[in-house]
Amino acid sequence: MPELNPNLEHVGTGFAAFLAPPGPEVVRFTVGQPDFDTPAPIVEEAKAALDRGETAYTRPQGTESLCSAVKEHLMQFEIDVLSDDVVVAPGCKQALLYGMLAVMAPGDEVLLLSPAWPSYDGMVRLTGATPVHVPVRREDYHPDFQALEQHVNANTKAIIINSPNNPTGAVYTREETQAIVDFAVKHDLWILDDMIYSTLVWTEEGYTSPCAFEGGAERTITIGGWSKGWAMTGWRLGWVTGPTNVMDGVKKVNVSAATHVPTFLMPAAEKALSLREEIDVMRDAFAERRLAVHAGFSSLPGIVVPQPEGAFYILCDITGTGMTDMEFATEALEKAKVQLIPGSLMKGGEGLIRISYATSLENIHEGVRRLRTWLESRA
Ligand SMILES: Cc1ncc(COP(=O)(O)O)c(C=O)c1O
């Protein structure tokens, strides 16, 4: 038989093993999607587009009006791109892969700030490039610039950043983002900026784009999407934008791989970007839950949690319990009926547990209560 694609040998399946839906008796802190319905005006817009018969092929990168709406949305973050340089893709995930395929080639090395969302590792490998995991600072999960300098070499082609971050909940400061740009300029790297959680931020400064700094715009590929901030995970809609030379490559990838996202979803995606109130309601709910989740988990014996700064995740250091993260997650499910993600499913995540607080306050309180009972019974 002919050989399989060797690039796939080391491509993992992310959190899949710990995401299996358990019975209703289990409190889940695992699912990384908003527990809200997509706001009604967005759904209505998709239905209306279907009724208008918008079911044929259209402009591959997305309609002019949708690409302009994405461009306008990004202006608030000091990202100033041409609407012709916006491509709408089936999910932020595929938008990321398009960006990677436009700039990465076999033999290239790509820096990831680790622990990183596991799909980056797999996607980089699909391009034939090699992911290089650079640990973040353990105390607050912010970038460690000394460590970055130690991992860069002549083959390094790009750095992937994600702030607000999954799995850490960290939001990089303006100074840190500027330092990332300076680092990329110094070593002539592309920056892939996954800003999918940019509207879910709990720090004063909020999300900062590398495009806001000198030297940033011409080397930053910005990737985002509707899944998290607009509760649209199942719609599979994301965007990618950046310098024209990169986007020419992205457009080739897009027409080869997808042609475009469903035509009748485009007006709905545009509608989503015009909404304020509906989006604020969800964001405010996450903001409230983050206080409860931080207070609850940091009061548990043996657990240390930095302040959550953005997205809907916290990453708990559980080394004080004497268990490995695998033991912790496995026993928590069996004994406390609480489902969590063990950090060692990600490189550099050993001793950590990821909690998603995209769940009700009631679940947060109940989950913490169960974990306390279980942990105290082991002491
Ligand atoms: C950091 C990050 N980027 C991208 C994605 C994927 O987004 P989408 O569902 O739009 O493909 C996720 C989903 O969990 C994520 O956490």
Ligand as a Chemical Component Dictionary entry (heavy atoms), coordinates in Angstrom:
data_LIG
# 
_chem_comp.id                   LIG 
_chem_comp.type                 NON-POLYMER 
_chem_comp.pdbx_formal_charge   0 
_chem_comp.three_letter_code    LIG 
# 
loop_
_chem_comp_atom.comp_id 
_chem_comp_atom.atom_id 
_chem_comp_atom.alt_atom_id 
_chem_comp_atom.type_symbol 
_chem_comp_atom.charge 
_chem_comp_atom.model_Cartn_x 
_chem_comp_atom.model_Cartn_y 
_chem_comp_atom.model_Cartn_z 
_chem_comp_atom.pdbx_ordinal 
LIG C1 C1 C 0 -7.932  30.321 20.411 1  
LIG C2 C2 C 0 -8.953  29.800 19.472 2  
LIG N1 N1 N 0 -8.850  30.084 18.178 3  
LIG C3 C3 C 0 -9.740  29.604 17.286 4  
LIG C4 C4 C 0 -10.793 28.810 17.688 5  
LIG C5 C5 C 0 -11.713 28.233 16.650 6  
LIG O1 O1 O 0 -12.768 29.041 16.339 7  
LIG P1 P1 P 0 -13.879 28.546 15.295 8  
LIG O2 O2 O 0 -14.842 27.695 16.042 9  
LIG O3 O3 O 0 -14.493 29.808 14.771 10 
LIG O4 O4 O 0 -13.194 27.786 14.221 11 
LIG C6 C6 C 0 -10.942 28.493 19.038 12 
LIG C7 C7 C 0 -12.039 27.605 19.479 13 
LIG O5 O5 O 0 -12.034 27.054 20.537 14 
LIG C8 C8 C 0 -10.003 29.012 19.956 15 
LIG O6 O6 O 0 -10.105 28.759 21.265 16 
# 
loop_
_chem_comp_bond.comp_id 
_chem_comp_bond.atom_id_1 
_chem_comp_bond.atom_id_2 
_chem_comp_bond.value_order 
_chem_comp_bond.pdbx_ordinal 
LIG C1 C2 SING 1  
LIG C2 N1 SING 2  
LIG C2 C8 DOUB 3  
LIG N1 C3 DOUB 4  
LIG C3 C4 SING 5  
LIG C4 C5 SING 6  
LIG C4 C6 DOUB 7  
LIG C5 O1 SING 8  
LIG O1 P1 SING 9  
LIG P1 O2 DOUB 10 
LIG P1 O3 SING 11 
LIG P1 O4 SING 12 
LIG C6 C7 SING 13 
LIG C6 C8 SING 14 
LIG C7 O5 DOUB 15 
LIG C8 O6 SING 16 
# 
